[in-house]
Amino acid sequence: MAASASLLLPLAAVSPAFAAPPSPPATHTPPSTHAPSGKPGGTPSGTPSDGKGRPPKQPPAKMSEVGGELLGRPGVQVRPEPGAPALPRSLSGDAWLVADAESGEVLAAKNAHWRLAPASTLKMLFADTVLPKFPKTTQHKVLPTDLEGMGEGSSQVGLKEESTYSVQDLWLGVFLRSGNDAVHVLAAMNGGVEQTVRDMQAHAEELQANDTHVVTPDGYDADGQVSSAYDLTLFARSGLQKKDFREYCATATSQFPGEEKKGKKRESFGIQNTNRLLTGQGVPVYQGIAGVKNGSTTNAGNTFTGVAQHGSRKLLVTVMNPETKEPNEVYKESAALLDWGFEAVGHVKPVGVLVPPLGGSGGKADGSTSAKSGGKAGDKAQASVADSGSGGGGLWTAVGITGGSLAVLAGAAYVVHRRWPLRRPPRA
């Protein structure tokens, strides 16, 4: 792909590990460092559970229809046309979804709106909510109170009390190491955990992610905390419209500041992204991968949302809790769905659409609008959609990821800062 040099933004401080692109539908890892917990999770009021705080093993007979009627049905939803490839036979996730990142068309899904524990994939919503609030150069000294309230056994990047870190350091800790310590420090800067949870819930509602109930900002298992494959994909698509979000989630390795000690030079240590499709740890690097977030907890099992590009096509995938407990299964199933999606584009009819935020131009995959699609006019717009100085005026990108094209030149990976066509939201 050709791109003007002035449009290329190298990823943060390191060389990312994503590379240049090269049966009938099924019916119904080793533990990672993502907020492991024995703490029981739960479901929102009115959602049945198994008596141990976990969602039932069978999805509800009817779920939310945000994005389309088929997405509210249990089981696999796919509309193949002649020449369509068969879905992978080995898919075992409780829920999954694969969608075109630009058009928002959902190519296929299983239990898209089933409310399940999200684990650290919920950090995508945390980042999408909080990241725009602080310049990356802002410095913060970690106070003991900043780290209070972290769940037992939480994943951490290794922040030290009374040491100072930049906001960029903290976000690298969140995205690469899924550091709950970094999340709690950023939440403290945002007014505290309770305020941050309220902000995240409000942003989820703005994005029409109505399956999501936020209890903790880091995704640690908590009673009532749930999301869905559909909502997690919305969070990724929204976050990827932010340049910093794209750079952090596509960073494979980086250096992280160590503890400050009086009279001694501050050392640093290396950190690596826990997204194994990005780093190739235990599974092959997925060609064209550029993030976004993985997670694992007792109640969630393993979860993953990813974005990848082959040629000009960009796909999003989410997989939640594979029943097959093989090592790295969530990555294997995600890669298989991406492979299927790149081959299936143009050979399947969409089963739904990723809706825009409230105030954006909503609609079904066929371009029509209805209450079930979730598209509504309103006075709330996603504040960070328009790039600074672009003249976007807060417009929602209905047909693409703002500035989100990926290119590989001379063996190095870059993010191309380029706007996609915009549609004005309907007037209230």
URQUI-V813426 format. One record per run of one state. SS is the DSSP state (A for helix, B for strand, O for the rest). FROM is the first residue (numbers start at 1). LEN is the number of residues. If there is no record, write none. Layout:
<<SS | FROM | LEN> <SS | FROM | LEN>>
This chain:
<<O | 1 | 4> <A | 5 | 3> <B | 8 | 3> <O | 11 | 38> <B | 49 | 1> <O | 50 | 5> <B | 55 | 1> <O | 56 | 6> <B | 62 | 1> <O | 63 | 6> <A | 69 | 4> <B | 73 | 1> <O | 74 | 2> <B | 76 | 5> <O | 81 | 12> <B | 93 | 8> <O | 101 | 4> <B | 105 | 6> <O | 111 | 5> <B | 116 | 1> <O | 117 | 2> <A | 119 | 15> <O | 134 | 5> <B | 139 | 3> <O | 142 | 2> <A | 144 | 4> <O | 148 | 16> <B | 164 | 3> <A | 167 | 11> <O | 178 | 2> <A | 180 | 10> <O | 190 | 3> <A | 193 | 14> <O | 207 | 6> <B | 213 | 1> <O | 214 | 12> <B | 226 | 2> <O | 228 | 1> <A | 229 | 11> <O | 240 | 3> <A | 243 | 7> <O | 250 | 3> <B | 253 | 5> <O | 258 | 10> <B | 268 | 5> <O | 273 | 3> <A | 276 | 4> <O | 280 | 9> <B | 289 | 9> <O | 298 | 3> <B | 301 | 10> <O | 311 | 2> <B | 313 | 10> <O | 323 | 6> <A | 329 | 16> <O | 345 | 3> <B | 348 | 2> <O | 350 | 2> <B | 352 | 2> <O | 354 | 17> <A | 371 | 3> <O | 374 | 31> <B | 405 | 5> <O | 410 | 2> <B | 412 | 5> <O | 417 | 12>>
